Amino acid sequence: MTDQTEATVQTVSPDQTAPHDPLAHLLSVLDLQYLGAETGEDVYSGASVHQPNGRVYGGQVLAQALLAAGATVDRGRLPHSLHGYFLRAGDIQQPVDFAVERLRDGRSFSARRTHAYQSGSAILSMITSFQELQEGVEHSSAMPDVPAPDEVRSAQEELGAIDHPVADFWSRQSAFDVRHVDGSLYLGPRGEQTDRQCVWMRARGEVPADQLMHRALLMYACDQIMLEPVLRKGGNSWMTPGLSVASLDHAMWWHRDVQVDEWLLFVQGSPSAQGGRGLGTAEVFTQEGVLVASVAQEGMVRVP
């Protein structure tokens, strides 16, 4: 978690605290408004989903920046890799503007740089590479054997009975059904201090067929769990007193098409933590065992 197409945006109140349909609300937030009609510039704007701390969720601004970049690329080219840096926290009460720079359009690849701004200050800087569908060498990692999602407790089952705004946000206001195979870290540490965890995730409803949107939503979803292996290895949880966590950067590689309204397994690890920072990694598999994406994120993780 972080503190901090030609697209068109439907107006959504950024201070909406309890959307009736969290997924529909998220999709409307990701529907960006094009601001370059008069100038011809590649500039877009969007609102934010509610966050209990009042700060823009990192996965949201990443997803919006990807969609803004994708709006400037031929529809036959989909994103295959992305590298972004979170520069400062954003305010959910203010719109976020996205300026896209067209770095290159080659025979097979296109590259875009996207900056996200609030009040004239950059909150995210990101480069994305797009590629046409091509033939090539094929291989991938194997998915581990884990319990099926219907055998694992959801966040709503764990937190639904707790009368607290953060518990309500994680359990009922989330656009994704999140299920930790070995128990979540919402309420306290779980089991042995290991850097490994597996998490099932699926959107809480049907998502339009646009593959660019599915890839953006995958990035949105994974940001909320990427640093949990760092916490788990240190014997910590989201309830650790004095815990301070913020995403610093994010990298994602899409290997194959993604369907976020079908179950996806995140197989996570943390190879290193030091200097108040921790690195989280993930391989993302379909329920049938097909590797669709790889992810890495470094974050600030401070525990008194």
N, C-alpha and C positions, 0 to 999 in steps of 0.2 A: 504494500500500500504506500502511496506517496502523499506527502502533505502538499502537498501542493495541488465521370458523370458530370454533367454540369449539375451542380448541386443547388438546391433551394431549401431554405429552412422555414418550417412552420414555427410560428412564435410559441415558445414554451416559457412559462414563468420559471426563472432560475431558482426562486426560493420555494418552489413547490416541495413540501416536506413529506407527502405520502401519496405518491401516484397510485391511482386505482389499478393500473396495469403497468408495472415497472418496465416490461420489455417494450411496450408501445411508447412509453415515455422516452426510453433510451433511443429508440429508432427515430423519434421526432427530434431529439437533441442532435443526433448524428446527421440530420438532413440540413445541410449547410446552405447559407444564403450567399449567392454570388454577388460580390460588390464591384466587379470590374466592368460593368456594362458601359460606362461612360469613358473610362480611361483605357480599357483593354488589358489591364493588368490582371494577373492571376491572384486575386484576393478574395477570401471567403470569410464568413463569420458564423459563429454558433453560440448557443447557450450552454448551460452546464446542468448535469444531474445533481440532485440534492446530495450533500454530504454532511454528516453530523458536525464535523469540525469547521464547516464553512469554506473549505479549500477545494480547489478543482482536483478531481481524481485524475491521477496520472494516466491510467488506461484510457480515460475518456479523451484527453487532449491528444494522445498518441493516435487513437482511432480517427479522430477528426482530422488530424494532420495528414494521415494516410489517405483519407477520402478526398481531401483537398488536392493532394498531389495526384491521386488517381483521376481526378476530373480533368487534368491537363494531358493525359496520356491516352493513346489509342486504346479502345476497349478490348482489342485483341491481346494487349499486354497486361499481365497481372503482376503484382508485387511478389518478388521472391526473397528480398532481404531488406532489412531496415535497421538503422542505427540512430538512436536519438539520445539527447542529453536534456535532463530537467535542469533548468537554470534558476528558477525561483518559484515559490508557491503562487498559485492563482486564486482568485476570489470568485466564488460561484455567483455572486451578485452582479458581476460584470460580464459582458460578452467577451468571447475570445476571437481574435482576428488571426487569419492564417494567410501568409504571403508565400507563394510558391515560385521558386526560381527553376527555370528549365535548363538544366545543366548540359544534357546531351540527349539526342535521339539518334541511335545507330540503327543498323540493319536488323538487329535482334533485341537490343537492350535500350532502355531509356532510364535516365537518372534525374531525380528531382531533389532540390533542397527546400525544406519547408520550415518557416519560423512561425511560432505562435506568439501573439502579443496581447498584453492587456495594459491599457493606459500608456502605450508607447514603449513599454519594456518587454523584452523577450522572456517568455517563461519556458519555451522549448525550442530546441534546434535539432533538426532531423534530416537525414538523407535516406532516400528510398530508391531501390533499383527495381525496374520492371522488365519482364522478358516475354517474348512471344512463346507460345507452346512449341516445344521442339523435342525431337527424339534424342536419346542418349543412353549412357550406361545406367543400369538400374540395380540398386541394392538398398537395404535399410536395416536398422536395428530391429530386434525382436521385442515384442511387448512382454513384460513379466506376467506371470500368472497371479491374478489378484481377484478378490471377490467381485461379482457383478454389481453394478450400481444399485439394483433393487435389493441387495443384501447389505447395503451400507446406509447408516443414518445420515439424513440430510441436516443442513444447518437449521432448517425450520423445525425439525424434530428436536434438535438439541437446544434451541434458543427460544422457540415459539412461546413457551410459558413464562418467560422472564419479562417483567415489566420495566424495560429500560430502552431509551431511544436507540442506543447502539445495537442492542440485541434485536430490536425491531427492524433496524436497517439491514443487518446481516441476514435475518431470517425471512422477512416478508417484503422488504423494499428492493431486494436485489433482483436484477433481470435474469440471473442465473441460479440454477439449482446446484449447490456445491456440496459434495459428499467426500469427506476424508476417510480413506480406507482404514487407517490406524488411529482414528480419533482426531478431532480438531484441536487447535490451540486457542479457541475462543475464551475458554473459562479457566485454563491452567495447563501446565505441562502434561504431556502424555508419554507413558512408557519409557523406554530407554532413550538416552541422549544420542540420537543418530541424525545424520544429515540427509537421510533418505525419507521421502514420503510420496504417497500416491493419492491423487485426488481425481474423482470423477466430476465432470461439469457438463451442463447442458442448458441452453436457453429455455426460459419458462414460456415457450410458445413457438409458433412457426415464424421463421425469418424469411423474407423475400429471397428469391433464388439468386440474386446478384452475388457472384463470387467475391467481388471486391468488398462488399459489405460483410460477408461471412469472415473474410480474413481480418477485416478491421475489428469485428466483434470478438474474434479469438484473442486479439491483442488486448482489447478492453478487458476481457474476462481474466486473463492470466496475471495481470498486474496485481490483483488482490492477494495472490498466494505466493508470488515468486520469492519472497524473502523468508517465508515460513521455515524452510530447511535450516536457515541460519539460526532462527530462534530455537528450533527443535534440538539442534546439536548442542546449544548452550544451556539446555534445560529451562528455557524461557517460554513465555506465551504472550498473547496480546494483553493479558492482565498483569504482566510483570510490573510492579511499581516503578515509576520513573522511566519506563521504556520510551525511547525516542527512535522512530523509524521513518526514513524518507528515501524514496527512490532517487538515484543519481543518474542512471542511464538505463537504456533498454535496447536489446538487440533481438531480432526475430528473423528466422529463415523459414519460409513456407516451401515445403517439398512437393506437396500434392494438394488437390482441392480439399477444402474444409467445409463441413456442415456443422455449424454450432448448435443447431436445433436437434442434433443427434448426440448421444453420449460420447464424450472425449475423455481419455485418461491422461492425466499429467503425471509423468514419472520424474520426480524432482530430486535434486541433490544440491550440496553446497561444498565445493572443493576447497574453499578458503574463507577465513574471516580474520581480519587484522586491522589495526589502526582506526577502529570505530567504523569499519566498513565490512560488509559481507557480500559474497557472490552467490547468487542462486541460479540454478540451471533447470531446464525441463525439456523432456521429449514428450510430444503430444501424439497419442495414438487414437484411432477410431476403435469402437468396441470390437471390430473384427480383427484388430491387431495391425492396422496399416499406419505407418509413421507419416504424419501429415505436416509436422512443424517441429522446430527446435528453438529454444528461447534461452536467453541469458540476461540477467539483470544484476547490477551492483547497487547496493543501497547503503546509506548511513544507518548503522544499528548501534545504538548506545544504551548501555544498561549500567545504572549506578553501581 
